[in-house]
Amino acid sequence: MKLPTDHPNPLVRRLLSFWAPTTGTMRGWALASVVVNAGIAVTGAGVRVTESGLGCPTWPRCTPDSFVPVAHPETDMLNMLVEFGNRLLTFLVLAVGVACVIVALRLTPRRRSLVLLAWLQPAGVLAQALWGGLVVSTMLNPFTVGMHFLISTGLIAACWMLYARAGEGDGPVRRVTHRDIRRLGHALLAAVFVLLVVGVAVSGTGPHSGDERASRFDLDIEAVARLHADVVYIVVGLTFALLFALHVSHAERPARRAALVLLAVELGQGAIGYTQYFLAVPAALVLLHVLGSTLVWIAALRVVTSLRTREPLPDHSPTGVPAAV
């Protein structure tokens, strides 16, 4: 019997690889989930900077009487199409998340840790969809909009952990660096998350609210922008410290490379941020800044997971063949 994964077209084989998965398949779908979740975070910012946040003024319908865009007296059709297009991307993210679940369930031997991480993805996407309804019903309140982005960062973290764990065993954690260096990596990741939270506050205080009817945080934009810059200096300083510690301790190359990539992404993001500030926050640079934020987060997650590994569980079967469960 010919399997779907025997299809002569390599693209079709890759798309159907979840049916007869390998460890490489699991990692591939997990990485695809990282990409689509990061992508929808950026397109969400695109909705905001094009003033299309209320392009579909109701939820789950686009208009009170239609699930798809139709002429509406209070909404420009282009804004409606932009917002509706972003809603449609949710189904792509959900499809990739479901594929990860199928791969984790069909992987032999089945690994409980991967199954649990995989289930976080469709569950998180559904939670995001419901939260999106709250964003619309609150007329783009900056708190609900900001939480929408932060929930995406949580989903990205779950996707990255699935990718990292798929390449490891299920044995105890083994450090590949000194304990204090690993703690420094955790402190760096926490600082990056704080940076994202402060960035959300800046975004909710400044321009590009998503719609002229949307409210803003009642904060001093200069003060929150300076706070954001201060946290940036802390993050970059911690990254320098980690990179130096990894170098002098002769840490394994993947860990040093991950820290170096993070530093490069941070410097690029800093250049975008300062350019954005001096040019009065043009819309195109807002998109680049959100993209940079997601890349900094992913790079920081990569650093932390490069500082440890897990060995395969020991085989306790008398013949050396894994015992049946």
C-alpha positions, 0 to 999 in steps of 0.5 A: 500500500502506497503511503501519502508520504511516498508522493513524488512531489517533495512539497506534498511529501513535506506537507503530509509528513505528519502522518508518518513522522520522525523526530525531524518531522516533529522539529520541522512542524514545531519550527513552522509553528514558531514562524506562523505565530511570529508572522501573525504577531507582525501582521497584527501590527500591520492591522494597527498601523493601517488603522484597520483595527476595527475594520471588522467592527464585530466578532466573530462576524466581520459585520453584524450580519456577515462573516465576510466583508461586505459594504458597511457605511461606517467602515472603509472596505480596504480596512475591512479586508486588512482586518479580515485577512488577519483573521483568516491567518488564524486558521493557518496558525491553527492548522499548523498547531493541529499538525504538531499535535498529530505528529506528536501523537503518531510519533513512535515511541510517543513522548508525553512531553511533546504531546503536552507541548503540542496541545498548547498550540491549538489551545493557545490559538483558540484562546487568542481568537477569543481574546481577539473578540475582547479586543474588538468589543473593548474598541481596541483598548490598549490593555487588551491589544497589548495582551494580545501581543503578549499572549503571542509571545507565550505561544511562541515560547511554547512552540520553541520549547516543542522544537527544542525538546523534540531534539532532546531525550526525556532524561534529566536536564544536563547543563552544558555550562556552569550553573551560574552562567545558566542562571544569567541566561534565565535572567536575560530571558526575564529581562527580554520579557520585561522589555516586551512588556514595556514596549507594549506600554510604549505602543499603547501610549504612542500613535498608531492605535488601530482606529481613531476611536481607540483609547490610549494609555494616559502615560507620558510618552517621553517617560515610557520611551526612556524607560524602554531605552533603559531596559534595552541597555540592561538587556544588551548589557546582560547579553554582553555579560553572557557572551563573555562568560561563555567565551572565557568558560570555553562553552560549547559552540552552539551556546556561544553562537546563539548568544552572538546571534541574540546580540546581533538581533538586539543591535539591529532592533536598537537601530530600528528603534532609534530611527523610529523615534527620530522619524516620529514613528513612521508606520513601516518602521513600526512593522519592522520594530514588531518583527524585531521584537519577535526575533529578539524573543525567539533568539533569547529563547534559543540562548536559554535552550542552548545552555542545557540538554536532556539525555535519552532515558536509560533502557531498562529492558533486559534485551536492550530492546525498549519494553512494550508499554 
